Amino acid sequence: MGRQSLMDKLQIRGGRQLRGEVLISGAKNAALPELCAALLTADPLTLHNVPRLQDVSTMLKLIRNMGVTAELGDGGTVVLNAAALNNPEAPYELVKTMRASVLALGPLLARFGHAKVSLPGGCAIGSRPVDQHLKGLTAMGAEIAVEHGYMVAKLAQGRKRLKGARIATDMVTVTGTENFLMAAALAEGETLLENAAQEPEIPDLCELLIKMGAKIEGHGTSRIRIQGVESLHGCAHQVVADRIETGTFLCAVAATGGDVVLKHGRADHLDAVIDKLRDAGATVTALADGIRVQSQGRLKAQSFRTTEYPGFPTDMQAQFMALNAVSQGPSKVTETIFENRFMHVNELVRLGAHIQIDGKVAVIEGVEKLSGATVMATDLRASASLVIAGLVADGETLVDRIYHLDRGYDQMEAKLRGIGADIERLK
C-alpha cells in the first residue's frame, strides 16, 4: 500500500441492481498461517487462491527476509521454498504492522529449535493473547525469554525436538491455536489442544498440514489431537474462500436487489448470516462451488446479536446493519464481541439512516431511501457497510479513507463494477 492509497476515495452512484458472477478471494486469516506453514518443510509448498492484500505482502516480506523463496504466479498462486532458510528471525520493522507475525514462532521452533520474533507493536504482553502463545510453547519444552521487545525462544537443554503436551488456553485464541498446531505437527509424541478455536480457517490450516504429512484429528471442534511426526513434505493447497468477503457481497446484493453467483463462496461457513438473509426475504442457494443470492424489493429488517463462531460474526455486523437501515420495520443489533464496533453508525446516519445507540445495542428504524453524501471509513468492516449503503443511496456517495477497506478486501470496487455497480476509485 503506497502513500497514494491513503488518500484514495470511492465514488459510488447508487440505485443499480447487481447481476452476474463474483470470484471470492481466499481468506486472509487462512492465508497468513498457511504461508507460515512453509517454514515447516524443506520442500516447496504451493498455495492457490492467496488474496492480494497488504497483510499478505507483509508476511511474504517477512518470510523472504528469513531466506525463504516465494514466487507469485497468476490467480493468486504462491510457490514457497524454505529449504535455504538461514535467518529464523522476525524483526520489529516487519512485525509492527501485522499482529499475525507471531505465527512464525511455532513453526521456526519446531523445525530449527530456535527463533527470535518481535512482539507486535503497541501490545504489552497480557493485553493480547501473546502470553497464551508463550504458555503453550513453554509447555511443549521451549524456553522463551522476552528481552528488548523480542521473544527469544529455544529448546530446553538436551532436547532435539519440541515435545507433545496438553494445552488448555485461558481464552479461545485463533492465532494461538494455529501456532500450537504447526509446532505440534513436528513435536515428539501427542499434543492435545483444549479450548481450540473453531473458525473455518483452522480446519483449512489442518487440511494443509495433513496434506504435508501431519497427523491431526478433531479439527473444527474445541478439542484437537495431534500426533507429532519427524518431518513434513511439500504439497499444493487452495486457500479456503473468505467467508466475510462472501457475507459482504451477500448483503450488498440483498440491499440493492439483483441476482449474483459468488464463486467459491461456502454457504456452510455462513449459516447464521444466511438464515437472517432468508428470514429477511432474500433467496440464498448453496451451489456445488459457490452461492447464489437473489433479492427484489425491500426486505424485512432482522434483529441479531454477534457471538463467536458458529454464531453471527462480529465482522458481519456493520454490513448487515446497512441492509437493516433500508429494510422494512425496526430491528435491534447487539454487539457482544468488541466495544467500539458502532463507529459506522454516525456515518450511516449522515446518509439518512435512522439509528440510535444504547450501550451495546443499536436500534434501527428502516427507511425507504438513503441519500448520497461524503462519509469516512473508520475501520475495515465499517468501510464495507458504507459501500453497501452507497450502493443503495440516491445520488452520489464519496467514501473517504478506504485504505481500511484495502486491508481486508481484494479489489472490492473492481468486483462490484463487474456485477453492475457504478463505482470508481479516485486517486
Residue pairs with C-beta under 8 A, 6 or more apart in sequence:
1 54
1 403
1 406
4 427
5 402
5 403
5 406
6 401
6 403
7 427
8 402
8 403
8 406
8 425
8 426
8 427
9 398
9 399
9 400
9 402
9 425
9 426
10 387
10 390
10 398
10 399
10 402
10 405
10 413
10 423
10 424
10 425
10 426
11 396
11 397
11 398
11 423
11 424
11 425
11 426
12 372
12 387
12 390
12 391
12 393
12 396
12 397
12 398
12 399
12 421
12 422
12 423
13 372
13 395
13 396
13 397
13 422
13 423
14 370
14 372
14 390
14 391
14 392
14 393
14 394
14 395
14 396
14 397
14 422
15 392
15 393
15 394
16 256
16 391
16 420
16 421
16 422
17 256
17 257
17 258
17 420
18 252
18 253
18 256
18 257
18 258
18 259
18 260
18 391
18 416
18 419
18 420
18 421
19 258
19 259
19 260
19 419
19 420
20 260
20 261
20 418
20 419
20 420
21 260
21 261
21 262
21 263
21 418
21 419
22 249
22 260
22 261
22 262
22 263
22 415
22 418
22 419
23 263
23 264
23 415
24 241
24 242
24 245
24 246
24 249
24 262
24 263
24 264
24 265
24 290
25 49
25 51
25 52
25 76
25 241
25 242
25 245
25 410
26 48
26 49
26 50
26 51
26 76
26 238
26 239
26 240
26 241
26 242
27 51
27 200
27 201
27 204
27 239
27 240
27 241
27 242
27 243
27 244
27 245
28 51
28 53
28 55
28 56
28 242
28 408
29 100
29 174
29 199
29 201
30 200
30 201
30 204
30 205
30 239
30 240
31 47
31 50
31 51
31 56
31 59
31 239
32 55
32 56
32 59
32 100
32 103
33 100
33 103
33 175
33 178
33 182
33 201
33 205
34 47
34 204
34 205
34 208
34 237
34 239
35 47
35 50
35 56
35 59
35 60
35 63
35 70
35 78
35 80
36 59
36 63
36 103
36 104
36 106
36 107
36 182
37 45
37 107
37 182
37 205
37 208
37 209
37 212
38 45
38 63
38 68
38 80
38 81
38 82
39 63
39 66
39 68
39 82
39 85
39 104
39 107
39 108
39 111
40 82
40 107
40 110
40 111
40 182
40 185
40 186
40 209
40 212
40 232
41 82
41 111
41 212
41 231
41 232
41 233
41 234
42 81
42 82
42 83
43 81
43 83
43 232
43 233
43 234
44 79
44 80
44 81
44 234
45 79
45 80
45 81
45 82
45 212
45 234
45 235
45 236
45 237
46 77
46 78
46 79
46 80
46 234
46 235
46 236
46 237
47 77
47 78
47 80
47 236
47 237
47 238
47 239
48 75
48 76
48 77
48 236
48 237
48 238
48 239
49 75
49 76
49 238
49 239
49 241
49 264
50 56
50 76
50 77
50 78
50 239
51 76
51 239
51 242
51 410
52 76
52 410
52 411
53 406
53 407
53 408
53 409
53 410
54 97
54 406
54 407
55 98
55 100
55 407
58 94
58 97
58 98
58 101
59 98
59 100
59 101
60 70
60 72
60 78
61 94
62 90
62 94
62 95
62 98
62 101
62 104
63 70
63 80
63 82
63 104
64 70
65 87
65 89
65 90
65 91
65 94
66 82
66 85
66 86
66 87
66 88
66 89
66 90
66 104
67 82
67 84
67 85
67 86
67 87
68 80
68 81
68 82
68 84
68 85
69 80
69 81
69 84
70 78
70 79
70 80
70 81
71 78
71 79
72 78
73 79
76 239
85 112
88 108
88 112
88 114
88 115
88 116
89 115
89 116
89 117
90 101
90 104
90 105
90 115
90 116
90 117
90 118
91 118
92 118
92 121
92 149
92 150
94 101
94 118
95 101
95 102
95 117
95 118
95 119
95 120
95 121
96 118
96 120
96 121
96 122
97 121
98 120
99 120
99 123
99 128
99 175
100 175
101 117
101 118
101 120
102 117
102 120
102 130
102 133
102 151
102 175
102 179
103 175
103 178
103 179
103 182
104 115
104 117
105 115
105 117
105 133
105 137
105 151
105 153
105 179
106 133
106 137
106 178
106 179
106 180
106 181
106 182
106 183
107 182
107 183
108 114
108 115
108 117
108 153
109 115
109 137
109 142
109 153
109 154
109 155
109 162
109 183
110 161
110 162
110 182
110 183
110 184
110 185
110 186
110 187
111 186
113 154
113 155
113 159
113 160
113 161
114 153
114 154
114 155
115 151
115 152
115 153
115 154
116 150
116 151
116 152
116 153
117 150
117 151
117 153
118 149
118 150
118 151
119 125
119 130
119 146
119 149
119 150
119 151
120 128
120 130
123 130
125 131
125 134
125 146
129 169
129 171
129 173
129 175
129 176
130 151
132 169
132 170
132 171
132 173
132 176
133 173
133 175
133 176
133 179
134 144
134 146
134 151
135 167
135 169
136 165
136 167
136 169
136 176
136 179
136 180
137 144
137 153
137 162
137 179
137 180
137 183
138 144
139 165
139 166
139 167
140 162
140 163
140 164
140 165
140 167
140 180
140 183
140 184
140 187
140 191
141 155
141 156
141 159
141 162
141 163
141 165
141 187
142 153
142 154
142 155
142 156
142 162
143 153
143 154
143 155
143 156
144 151
144 152
144 153
145 151
145 152
145 153
146 152
155 161
155 162
161 186
161 187
161 188
161 228
162 183
162 184
162 186
162 187
162 188
162 228
163 187
163 188
163 189
164 184
164 187
164 188
164 189
164 190
164 191
164 192
164 226
164 227
164 228
165 191
165 192
166 191
166 192
166 194
167 180
167 191
167 192
167 193
167 194
168 194
168 195
169 176
169 177
169 194
169 195
171 195
172 195
172 196
172 197
172 222
172 308
173 197
174 197
174 199
174 201
174 202
176 197
177 193
177 196
177 197
177 202
177 224
178 197
178 202
178 205
180 191
180 193
181 193
181 202
181 205
181 206
181 209
181 216
181 224
181 226
182 205
182 209
183 191
184 191
184 193
184 226
184 228
185 209
185 212
185 214
185 216
185 226
185 228
185 229
185 232
186 228
186 229
186 230
186 231
186 232
187 226
187 228
188 228
189 227
189 228
190 225
190 226
190 227
190 228
191 225
191 226
191 228
192 223
192 224
192 225
192 226
193 223
193 224
193 225
193 226
194 222
194 223
195 222
196 202
196 218
196 219
196 221
196 222
196 223
196 224
197 309
198 220
198 221
198 222
198 309
198 310
199 309
200 240
200 243
200 266
200 269
200 309
201 240
202 219
202 220
203 219
203 220
204 239
204 240
206 214
206 216
206 219
206 220
206 224
207 219
207 237
208 235
208 237
209 216
209 232
210 216
211 235
211 236
211 237
212 232
212 233
212 234
212 235
213 229
213 231
213 232
213 233
214 226
214 229
214 232
215 226
215 227
215 228
215 229
216 224
216 225
216 226
216 227
217 224
217 225
218 224
218 225
240 266
240 269
241 264
241 265
241 266
241 269
243 266
243 269
243 270
243 313
244 313
244 315
244 316
244 381
244 408
245 408
245 409
245 410
246 262
246 265
246 266
246 269
246 270
246 291
247 270
247 273
247 313
247 315
247 316
247 319
248 316
248 319
248 384
248 388
248 409
249 260
249 262
249 265
249 293
249 415
250 262
250 265
250 270
250 273
250 274
250 277
250 282
250 284
250 291
250 293
251 273
251 277
251 316
251 319
251 320
251 322
251 323
251 388
252 319
252 387
252 388
252 391
252 416
253 259
253 260
253 282
253 293
253 294
253 295
254 277
254 280
254 282
254 293
254 295
254 299
254 323
255 295
255 299
255 322
255 323
255 326
255 388
255 389
255 391
255 392
256 295
256 391
256 392
256 421
257 295
257 296
257 297
258 294
258 295
258 419
258 420
259 292
259 293
259 294
260 292
260 293
260 419
261 287
261 290
261 291
261 292
262 290
262 291
262 292
262 293
263 289
263 290
264 289
264 290
265 290
265 291
266 291
267 274
267 284
267 286
267 291
268 286
271 310
272 304
272 310
272 311
272 312
272 313
273 312
273 313
273 316
273 320
274 284
274 291
276 302
276 304
276 312
276 320
277 284
277 293
278 284
279 300
279 302
280 299
280 300
280 301
280 302
280 323
280 327
281 295
281 297
281 299
281 300
282 293
282 294
282 295
282 299
283 292
283 293
283 294
283 295
284 291
284 292
284 293
284 294
285 291
285 292
285 293
285 294
298 326
298 327
298 328
298 366
298 368
299 323
299 327
299 328
300 327
300 328
300 329
301 324
301 327
301 328
301 329
301 330
301 331
301 364
301 366
302 320
302 324
302 327
302 331
303 331
303 332
303 333
303 334
304 312
304 320
304 333
304 334
305 311
305 312
305 333
305 334
305 335
305 336
306 312
306 313
306 314
306 316
306 317
306 334
306 335
306 336
306 337
306 341
307 336
307 337
308 337
314 335
314 336
314 337
314 338
314 341
315 381
316 381
317 333
317 335
317 341
317 381
318 341
318 344
318 381
318 382
318 384
318 385
319 381
319 384
319 385
319 388
320 333
321 333
321 344
321 345
321 348
321 355
321 362
321 364
321 385
322 344
322 348
322 353
322 385
322 386
322 388
322 389
323 388
324 331
324 333
324 364
324 366
325 348
325 353
325 354
325 355
325 364
325 366
325 367
325 370
325 389
326 353
326 366
326 367
326 368
326 369
326 370
326 389
326 392
327 366
328 366
329 366
330 363
330 364
330 365
330 366
331 363
331 364
331 366
332 361
332 362
332 363
332 364
333 361
333 362
333 364
334 360
334 361
335 341
335 342
335 360
335 361
335 362
336 360
339 360
342 357
342 362
343 378
343 379
343 382
344 378
344 379
344 381
344 382
344 385
344 386
345 353
345 355
345 357
345 362
347 375
347 376
347 377
347 378
347 382
347 386
348 355
348 370
348 375
348 385
348 386
348 389
349 355
350 373
350 375
351 370
351 371
351 372
351 373
351 375
351 386
351 389
351 390
351 393
351 397
352 367
352 369
352 370
352 371
352 393
353 364
353 367
353 370
353 389
354 364
354 365
354 366
354 367
355 362
355 363
355 364
355 365
356 362
356 363
357 363
369 393
369 394
370 389
370 392
370 393
370 394
371 393
371 394
371 395
372 390
372 393
372 394
372 395
372 396
372 397
373 393
373 397
373 398
374 397
374 398
374 400
375 386
375 389
375 390
375 397
375 398
375 399
375 400
376 399
376 400
376 401
377 383
377 386
377 399
377 400
377 401
377 402
377 404
377 405
378 401
378 404
379 404
380 404
380 405
380 407
380 408
381 408
382 404
383 399
383 401
383 402
383 404
383 405
384 405
384 409
384 412
386 397
386 399
387 399
387 405
387 412
387 416
387 423
389 397
390 397
390 399
390 423
391 416
391 421
391 423
398 426
399 405
402 425
405 412
413 421
413 423
413 424
413 425
416 423
417 423
417 424
